[in-house]
Amino acid sequence: MPTAPQVARRHHFVPQFYLRAWYEPGQDGFWLYSRNARGDISLCRRPAKSVAYVRDLYALRPVGLPIGPIKLSDEIETGFFAPIDDAAAPVLLKAAHLHIRDLTYDERRIAAVFFNSLLERRPERIEELVRSVVTPELTEQFARRFSPARGRQLLESLDVDAFARNEVLAALPGYIVDEQLVDYLAKMVWSTFEFPDGPDHFLTSDCPLVVNGGTSSQRPIYLLSIALSPKRLLLVHAKNNEFDQEFLSKLAATHSIQATVQAEKFVISSRQLTDSAAIKYSRIVNEKLKHAKK
């Protein structure tokens, strides 16, 4: 008798391939900084598979009706996000080690889809979208799919939150593979900043992509920055004279601060943090890492 296919339950909103870049040679994990229940900074070593995931985050859920998915479905995780991550992994590896001009236009498009996925797949973003669609109009839209009598009957047993979440998840691919946005990002100026050998290094977090320098407005996108490794930062920006080398160097110097400020739960480092002459790493984590939501 054939066995039932395994359902993926750990849904990583920051892919493991990205986080593994913070492993030091010979190590099987990175240093994870977070706040404990008392609000103090806690430090431990963790592998990529054990962080930045939510169980069944992208699973389609039963909605309390004899229609639609009856069991948890991982088709969005395995059929949509996994191929995006698989395609992006070699592109980001190439960007982390070779000259950025070696990336082709098609490779920049692959990376652009991945970057947009990082913005839209976060648990907080999904919850925000779910809250925005749980309205009387949503249930009315559902009821109109059936006859008036049947619609009223089904509404009595409808799990509105599960229905709203399924609707949001079903719409995610359209938000992420937005051809106009992907083309716009791919045609921006792509450059890198690299720390020389020495004590300085980039941090990353469970929210690694910094948009518009960390300002409150994320649309339209003029500037993206993401650490590709502890030593290299990728900068993607509009063709604008304001984004000169001095500005981009200052942005690189503050990237770890912004990645820490927007972190939801934790910051990742390739090494235990000690202050350098230029960057006060312990101060960044102690002052900028927020307290976890209860």
N, C-alpha and C positions, 0 to 999 in steps of 0.2 A: 504494500500500500504506500503510495507516494506521501512523503512528509509535506506538511504545510510550509510555504515559504516563510522565512524569517522576516519579521517586520522591524525596520530600523526604529529604535525608540529614542536614542540619544541624538538630538538634532542640534548640531553645532552652528551657532550664529556667527562665530569667528572660526573659520575652518582650521583643522589641525595642521595642514601643510604650512599655513602662514605662521602659526605659533611656534612650530618646530625650528624656525630660523633663529630663535632665541636660546636654543640648546648650545652650550659650549662644547667643544670637541671632547668626546669621551663621556659626556653626561647624557642622562636619559630624561631630562626635564629642565625647567627654568625656575627662577626664583619668583614666587608669587607674593605680592604685597596686598593685604586687605585689612579691613578693620574687624576686630572681634566684637563680641557682645557688649564689652565695656567701652568700645570706641577707640581702643588702642590699636596701633599698627601691629599686625600679625604677619610673620614671615614663614614660608615653607617652600619646599621644592615640589613641583608637580609636573607630570607629563601633560602633553597637549590634549590627550583624549579625556582628561578628567576635569577640564574647565571649559567655560564659554559654551555651554550647552544647556538646553532645557528639555526635559523629557516630553516627547510628543508635541513639541512646539509647533510644527507645521502639519500635524496630523488632522485630517478631516474627521469630524466627530459625529456620532449619532445625534440626530436632532429630535428624537422622541416620536418619530413618525415611521410608518411602514414604507418609506421611500428614501432614496439617497443611501449614503454609506451606512451600513448597519454596524460594522466594526471600524476601529481606528484604521485609517489608511495612511501609508507613508509615501504615497505617490509623488507628492510635492518635494519631499526630502530626497528621495532616490531618483525621481524622474526629472526634476528640475534643478535643484540646488547642487546635487552631486555632479552632474555634467558641467555646470558653471565652474565649480571648484576644480574639477579635473582639468578643464581647459586652461584655467588661469594659473595653475600651479607652475607649469614650465615657463610661462611668460614672466611671472614675477621672479622666478629663479634667474631667468636670463637678465631681467632688469636689475637684479641685485648684484650681479657679478660682471656684466659686460657694459659697454658704453650704451647709454640710453638711445643713441641714434641707431643702434643695431635693431631696435624693435621696429617691425614692419607696421604698416597701417592696420592690417588685420589683427596683429597681436595687440596693438593699442585698443582696438575695439573689444577684444576678448577681455582685456584688463578693465576697460570701462564698464562692461556689463558686471564684472565682479565687484568693482567699486560701488556701483549703484545697488548691487545686492546687499553689500554691507550696510548701506543706509536703510534699506527697506526691510531687512530680515530680522532686525534687532527685536527682542521681546517687547521692549518699551514702545517701539514704533507700531508693532502689530496691535498691542493693547490700545494705543491711541486711535488707530484706524477702526478697531472694533467698537470703541466707545462712540466714535463719530457716526457709525451707521446704525446703532441700536436706537431707532426712532420709530414712531407710529407708521411712518411711510414705508419702513422696511417690512413690517408685518402686512401692511396693505398690499405691497408689491407681491409678497408671497401668496396672499389669499387670491389675488387676481389670476394666478396660474390655474385655478380650479373654478368650478361652478360656485356660485355664492353659497349654497348650502354646504357643499363639500369643503370650501375654504373656511367657513366658520367652524366646522367640525374639526378640521386639522389644526386650526389655531389654538384650540383648547389644549392640545397635547404638545404643541411646538415648544422646543427649547430655544428661545429667542437668542440667547447668548451663543449657543453652539451654531445656530443657523447663521448669525452675523459673522462669527469667526470663519466659518466655511466660505462665506461669500467673500470676505477679505482675502483669505488664502487663495481662493480661485482667481482673484483679480491680481495677485502679486506678480505673476509672470509678465503681465502687460505693463505694470509699472516699471519693472526691472529691465526688461528687454524693450525699452523705449527707443526706437530707431533714431529719432531726432536727437535725443539726449546722448545716446551712445556715439553717434557721429560727431556731435558737438564736442564731447570730451576727447574723442580720438584725435580731433584736429587742433586741440589746444597745444600749447608749448609744454613739452615734457623735458624735465631736467632732473638731475640728482645732486645731492650734497653729501659729501662723505667725510666722516671724522678720520683724521690721520691716526696712526698707531699711537696709543696712549690711553689715558684714563676715561676720556669722554666717550659716551655711547648713548644710543637712543633707547628710550623706554617705549613699550606699547601697552595696550590695555584691552579690556573687553569691548571697547569702542574705539578702534584704532585709526579710523579715517577722520581727519580734521578738515572741515569744510569752511571755506572763507576765513581762514585763520582763527577759527573758533568763535566767530561772532554769532550773535543770536539768529541771524538770518541765514538760512541754508539754500534759499532759492532767490534769484538765479545763482548758479554756481560759477564763481569766478576763479576759485583757487581750491585745490585739493592738496593735502600732504598726508603721506603715510610712510612710516618706517618700513623698509623692506627687510632690514636686518639691524642688528645693534650698531652697525657702522654706516649704513646707507639710508638716506631719506629720498623718497620720490616726491617731486613737486610737479603738479599739473596746473597750468594757469592760462588765463586768457592772454591774448597778444595785447599787452598794455604797457606803456612806458613806465608806469608806476611800479611794475614788478621788475625792478632792476636788480642787479647782483647784490647790492647792499641790502635791499629789502628782503630778498630771498635768504640771505645769510642770517639776518635777524630772525626770520621765520624759522629757520632750521634750529637756531639756538633756543627757541621757545617751544619747539614742537613737543618735547617730552612733557612740558608743563600743560599744554592744551590736551594732550592725550590723557593725562592724569585727571585734569579738571572734568572732562566729560565721561570718565570711566564710571560705570554703574556700580561695580563691586570690587574690581581688582586691577592692579598694575603689574606688568610683567617686566622682568629684567633678566639679562643673560648672566648677571653676576650679583653678588650681594652689594648693596649700594653703599658707596663711600663718596664723600664730596671730592670733586676735583677743584682745581684753581678757578675754573670757569663756571662750573655748574654745581649747585648745591642740591644734590639728589635727595638727601635725607629731608631737607626742607620742603622740596617739591611734594614728596609723598606725605609727609606729616601735615602740611598745611593745605594741600589741594585735593587729596583723596577724600571724597565725600563719605559720610556715614551711610551704611546700607539702609535701604528702606525696610521698615518693619512690616 
